[in-house]
Amino acid sequence: MQDHDHENEVQFKPLEWGLIRRLFSYARPVRRKVAWLSVVTVTRSIQLPMLTWVMGLIISGPIAHHDAGLLVWALGGYFIFALSVDGLYHFRHRLALEVGETVVSGLRTEIFEKVQRQPMSFFHRVKLGRVLGRVTSDVESLRVGIQDVLFVSLEQGGQLIVAAAVMAYCDLVLFLVVLGMAPILWGVNRRFRMRLSYESRAASESFSRVTATLAESVNGIRVTQGFVRQQTNSGLFRNLLNAHSRLNLALVRTSAILVPMLEVNSQFFIAILLMVGGWRTFNDLMTLAELIQFFFLANLFFSPLATLGTQYNNALVAMAGAERVFWLIDHKPEWEDAPEATALPDPRVAATSAPSQTHGARVAFRDVTFGYDPQKPVLHDINFVAEPGQTIGLVGHTGSGKSSIIGLVAKFYLPTAGEVRIDEREVRTITSDSLHRQMGIVQQQNFLFTGTVLDNIRMSRPEASDDDVREAARQLDCLDIFEGLPDGLLTEVGERGTSLSVGQRQLICFTRALLADPRIVILDEATSAIDAMTEARLQTALVKLLHGRTSFIVAHRLSTIRHADQVLVLDQGRIIERGRHEELVAAGGRYSELYAQFTQTAAAA
Ligand SMILES: Nc1ncnc2c1ncn2[C@@H]1O[C@H](COP(=O)(O)OP(=O)(O)OP(=O)(O)O)[C@@H](O)[C@H]1O
C-alpha cells in the first residue's frame, strides 16, 4: 500500500469521479437539501443574466420611448425579480453550508472512530500531526469542495453560458470578440491561482512548524532552562519565524501581482469592446441600449471565468485531501480480533457462591517471541506463569523489554511466535474489549484528561455514582488527599486545571483502576522521585489495589516489588533471572546488582 505518511504530500490531484461520488455519499442524510440546492443553483444561474436582459429591455423600451407610465411598471417588475434573485442567494448559501457541514462532521466522526480502533503499531508509524492534519485542514478543503466548488461552479458556469447565449443573440460579432479574450483571462488566472495555492500551503506548513516548536518549547521549558538553552532555542525559533515571514511575503507578492494583472486585463478588454461596440453603433449595426446591455452581460461572462478558475483549483486541492482522508479511513488495521474470538468470561459474574478472596486471571507466556518489526525480535523465548492473584515484577535496564511484555499481556500487540494465554485461552481467541474490561492499566505518564478529578476516576466505569468513586478512594486510603484539593473531587485537572503532583496523579489513576474492579492490573511505575511520605501513601494504596488481582508491575523504584510473588529480570529481551526478591538478592546475580544500585541511590537522595 502506498504510504501517505510522508512529509511532502501532493497538493493537487486530478478530478476523479469515484472520489467525488464517495464524498457526496456523506451527504445522504440531507439528500433532500442537496436536491433543493441543485434546483436553487440552476435557477440562480439563469436568473442573473436574465436580470441584465430585463434591464436592457427597460432601457431600449420605456426609457428609449420616454414612456413614464410603462417605466414605473417595468421598474416594479424589475425590483420584484431582483428580490427573488437575492432571496434565492440566501437559500443557496444556507443549504450549501448545511450540506457541507453534514459531510464534514460525517467524515470527522468516521476518521475518529477508525483511528481509535487501530492497534498500537499504527500510532508508532503514523505521526500524530498527520492524523490531526487529516481531521483539520484536509477535511476543511473537502468542505470547500462540497459546499463551494460544485454549487458555485454550477451557478457561475450556468451564468456564463446563459450570458454567452444572450450576448450571441444580441450581437454575434461583439460576442466573438469577447470569446476571443476569454482564454487569456482564464490562462492568467489559473497560472497565478496555482502559484498562490502552492505558496499558501507552504506558508501554512511553516506556520505549523512554528506552533509545534512553540508548544514543544513550553512543554520542555524545564529542560531548556535546566541546560541554559534559551539563547540557542530563541535563535532556532527566530530562524523558523524568518522562514515563515519569507513565505508569507512571497504569498502577498504573488497576489499583489495577480489582482492588478486581472484589473489591467479587464480595462484592456473594456477598451477593445468600446472600440468595436462604438464602431458598430456608429454604423447603426446595434443600438446604444444594446451596447449598454452588452457591457453588463460581458461582465456576467468574465467574472465567472475568474471564479471558475479558483474553484477548479479548490477542486484539485479537495481531491488530494479526499485521497488522504480516505486512505486513513480505509487503512486496514494490521490485525483485528479473529472473527471467531469470543468474550473472556468473568468468573465473578457467573459465581453463585460468595466471591472468593482471589479473583485474578491466570496469565501464561509460552515460548513467546515478539518484535515490533517481526524481522527484529525484541523479546525471545519468554516463559512464565502468573497464577490468579499473583504479582509479577518486571525489572531490567532501559530497553530490556519490560513494556513490550506488558503490551502483549494487554493484547496491544500479538506475539510473533509462541502463545500468550489468559485463563487458559489463547489471546487471539479473546475479544480485546472483553479483555480490557477486566484489566486496569496505570501508566507511567499518569495520563489525565481535561475534566474534574471525579470525571477522571469515573472514566473506567462511567455508570459509577459519586459515592462509588468516593468509596473507591476511601478503600485506597486517599479520599482525604482528593478532598484536600482546592475544589475537592470537583477540582479541574488536565490542560487548564490545577497542577497536581506526580503522587496525586498516580493516586487518581490507582482509584480509576480500582473502580473498574479489574482482574488484571498493569502498573508501569513512574520513574520520577517521590518524597517518602507520598511513597508510603502510594505503597499502601497499591497493596490494596493489587489485593486478590493478578498484577504486572514494571518497577523502577525497586521498593515496590519486594513483595512480588515472582520477579522477572530482563536483559536484551530475555529473562535472565527469576524468583522472589530475597532469593534473587541472595543469589548475587544481576538483580542483586540492580538492587544495590537502587539502595545506594535511594540512600544518597
Ligand atoms: N514502538 C516500537 N517500535 C519499535 N521498537 C520498539 C518500540 N517500542 C520499543 N521498541 C524497542 O523494543 C525494545 C524493548 O523496549 P521496551 O520498551 O519493551 O523496553 P523497556 O524495558 O520497557 O524500557 P524502558 O524501561 O526504557 O521503558 C527496545 O530495543 C526498544 O527500542
Ligand as a Chemical Component Dictionary entry (heavy atoms), coordinates in Angstrom:
data_LIG
# 
_chem_comp.id                   LIG 
_chem_comp.type                 NON-POLYMER 
_chem_comp.pdbx_formal_charge   0 
_chem_comp.three_letter_code    LIG 
# 
loop_
_chem_comp_atom.comp_id 
_chem_comp_atom.atom_id 
_chem_comp_atom.alt_atom_id 
_chem_comp_atom.type_symbol 
_chem_comp_atom.charge 
_chem_comp_atom.model_Cartn_x 
_chem_comp_atom.model_Cartn_y 
_chem_comp_atom.model_Cartn_z 
_chem_comp_atom.pdbx_ordinal 
LIG N1  N1  N 0 7.109  1.041  19.090 1  
LIG C1  C1  C 0 8.277  0.452  18.930 2  
LIG N2  N2  N 0 8.730  0.188  17.698 3  
LIG C2  C2  C 0 9.921  -0.413 17.527 4  
LIG N3  N3  N 0 10.734 -0.778 18.519 5  
LIG C3  C3  C 0 10.333 -0.533 19.778 6  
LIG C4  C4  C 0 9.093  0.098  20.050 7  
LIG N4  N4  N 0 8.963  0.213  21.390 8  
LIG C5  C5  C 0 10.084 -0.316 21.923 9  
LIG N5  N5  N 0 10.903 -0.771 20.962 10 
LIG C6  C6  C 0 12.196 -1.454 21.161 11 
LIG O1  O1  O 0 11.944 -2.662 21.842 12 
LIG C7  C7  C 0 12.955 -2.912 22.806 13 
LIG C8  C8  C 0 12.306 -3.138 24.159 14 
LIG O2  O2  O 0 11.677 -1.924 24.545 15 
LIG P1  P1  P 0 10.735 -1.798 25.809 16 
LIG O3  O3  O 0 10.023 -0.506 25.701 17 
LIG O4  O4  O 0 9.921  -3.032 25.953 18 
LIG O5  O5  O 0 11.813 -1.733 26.966 19 
LIG P2  P2  P 0 11.626 -1.338 28.484 20 
LIG O6  O6  O 0 12.399 -2.344 29.248 21 
LIG O7  O7  O 0 10.209 -1.188 28.812 22 
LIG O8  O8  O 0 12.371 0.058  28.518 23 
LIG P3  P3  P 0 12.071 1.325  29.488 24 
LIG O9  O9  O 0 12.425 0.949  30.866 25 
LIG O10 O10 O 0 13.009 2.356  28.934 26 
LIG O11 O11 O 0 10.639 1.677  29.292 27 
LIG C9  C9  C 0 13.909 -1.729 22.760 28 
LIG O12 O12 O 0 15.022 -2.111 21.976 29 
LIG C10 C10 C 0 13.131 -0.659 22.053 30 
LIG O13 O13 O 0 13.996 0.134  21.273 31 
# 
loop_
_chem_comp_bond.comp_id 
_chem_comp_bond.atom_id_1 
_chem_comp_bond.atom_id_2 
_chem_comp_bond.value_order 
_chem_comp_bond.pdbx_ordinal 
LIG N1  C1  SING 1  
LIG C1  N2  SING 2  
LIG C1  C4  DOUB 3  
LIG N2  C2  DOUB 4  
LIG C2  N3  SING 5  
LIG N3  C3  DOUB 6  
LIG C3  C4  SING 7  
LIG C3  N5  SING 8  
LIG C4  N4  SING 9  
LIG N4  C5  DOUB 10 
LIG C5  N5  SING 11 
LIG N5  C6  SING 12 
LIG C6  O1  SING 13 
LIG C6  C10 SING 14 
LIG O1  C7  SING 15 
LIG C7  C8  SING 16 
LIG C7  C9  SING 17 
LIG C8  O2  SING 18 
LIG O2  P1  SING 19 
LIG P1  O3  DOUB 20 
LIG P1  O4  SING 21 
LIG P1  O5  SING 22 
LIG O5  P2  SING 23 
LIG P2  O6  DOUB 24 
LIG P2  O7  SING 25 
LIG P2  O8  SING 26 
LIG O8  P3  SING 27 
LIG P3  O9  DOUB 28 
LIG P3  O10 SING 29 
LIG P3  O11 SING 30 
LIG C9  O12 SING 31 
LIG C9  C10 SING 32 
LIG C10 O13 SING 33 
# 
